[in-house]
Structure formats: C-alpha cells, structure tokens
Amino acid sequence: MKRIQAEKKREEIKQLYHQYRQGKMGKAEYLARKKWEGNLVEEMEAELAGLEAEEEGLRKGMGEIDADSASIVDWLGSRGDRRKLLQSLIERIDVYVGKVVEIKWKFRDRLLI
C-alpha cells in the first residue's frame, strides 16, 4: 500500500513538471510543490523501509516459534520422553554454590517480544 502511494506521488511530481513546462504554473509554485511532494515521497519510503524490516523480523520470529512448536508437538506425539521435552524448553541450567539453581528457558525471550 505504501509502495503504491509513493509511486503515485512520483507521478504527481512528473505531472507538476509538465504543468510547469506548459506554463500552467509559475516557477516558484512548481519548485515549492515539487519540494513538498518530494518530502512526502521520502517520508513514505522511509516508513515503508521500516515496515519491511519489522515484517522480516516478525517472519524470523515466527519461524523460530514454529521450530520450537514442532519440537513440542513431536514430544506430545511420543508421550513419554521427558528428556526430549525438557531439551526443547530449557536452554540451560546453572547450578551455584549453596544449592541455588537457575533455569534459562528457550521460549521466554521470544514470547515477550
């Protein structure tokens, strides 16, 4: 949608030039409108680039979640190997002096996004 809007603005800028060349508007008006329309195009392109980057990040995140979900689905299908389930859910377990245990889950960071 934004890409189409940016293309339309570029076409409008071309039409402005043709109107200027035909004498339908003065040079000052043409330059002012060209600058204003050009700024709009730049803003749209920057917004489009940001949206495309966000979409790519979301696609990557969904791929990672799908991979983790597949591991859990495999475990649920076998219904027995708890070790396999734990390997799909836990990234690491740190044991410290004084019987302190810290568990780092694989899914926590991805679900908080």
NORVENPE-V194452 format. One record per residue. N is the residue number from 0. RES is the residue in one small letter. SS is DSSP state (H for helix, E for strand, L for the rest). PSI is psi in whole degrees, -180 to 180 (none if undefined). Layout:
n = [N & N]
res = [RES & RES]
ss = [SS & SS]
psi = [PSI & PSI]
This chain:
n = [0 & 1 & 2 & 3 & 4 & 5 & 6 & 7 & 8 & 9 & 10 & 11 & 12 & 13 & 14 & 15 & 16 & 17 & 18 & 19 & 20 & 21 & 22 & 23 & 24 & 25 & 26 & 27 & 28 & 29 & 30 & 31 & 32 & 33 & 34 & 35 & 36 & 37 & 38 & 39 & 40 & 41 & 42 & 43 & 44 & 45 & 46 & 47 & 48 & 49 & 50 & 51 & 52 & 53 & 54 & 55 & 56 & 57 & 58 & 59 & 60 & 61 & 62 & 63 & 64 & 65 & 66 & 67 & 68 & 69 & 70 & 71 & 72 & 73 & 74 & 75 & 76 & 77 & 78 & 79 & 80 & 81 & 82 & 83 & 84 & 85 & 86 & 87 & 88 & 89 & 90 & 91 & 92 & 93 & 94 & 95 & 96 & 97 & 98 & 99 & 100 & 101 & 102 & 103 & 104 & 105 & 106 & 107 & 108 & 109 & 110 & 111 & 112]
res = [m & k & r & i & q & a & e & k & k & r & e & e & i & k & q & l & y & h & q & y & r & q & g & k & m & g & k & a & e & y & l & a & r & k & k & w & e & g & n & l & v & e & e & m & e & a & e & l & a & g & l & e & a & e & e & e & g & l & r & k & g & m & g & e & i & d & a & d & s & a & s & i & v & d & w & l & g & s & r & g & d & r & r & k & l & l & q & s & l & i & e & r & i & d & v & y & v & g & k & v & v & e & i & k & w & k & f & r & d & r & l & l & i]
ss = [L & H & H & H & H & H & H & H & H & H & H & H & H & H & H & H & H & H & H & H & H & L & L & L & L & L & H & H & H & H & H & H & H & H & H & H & H & H & H & H & H & H & H & H & H & H & H & H & H & H & H & H & H & H & H & H & H & H & H & H & H & H & H & H & H & H & H & H & H & H & H & H & H & H & H & H & H & H & L & L & L & H & H & H & H & H & H & H & H & E & E & E & E & E & E & E & L & L & L & E & E & E & E & E & E & L & H & H & H & H & H & H & L]
psi = [-49 & -36 & -41 & -42 & -41 & -41 & -41 & -40 & -39 & -40 & -39 & -38 & -41 & -41 & -37 & -43 & -44 & -38 & -39 & -46 & -29 & -3 & 14 & -12 & 155 & 167 & -44 & -44 & -43 & -48 & -39 & -46 & -36 & -44 & -44 & -48 & -39 & -40 & -39 & -42 & -44 & -42 & -42 & -42 & -39 & -43 & -41 & -44 & -41 & -42 & -40 & -39 & -41 & -41 & -42 & -42 & -41 & -41 & -42 & -45 & -41 & -37 & -41 & -41 & -41 & -39 & -43 & -41 & -39 & -38 & -42 & -40 & -41 & -45 & -44 & -33 & -38 & -28 & 48 & -37 & 92 & -31 & -41 & -41 & -47 & -38 & -30 & -20 & -31 & 128 & -47 & 160 & 123 & 131 & 127 & 170 & 142 & 24 & 35 & 128 & 133 & 128 & 127 & 114 & 146 & -35 & -17 & -52 & -38 & -34 & -21 & -9 & none]
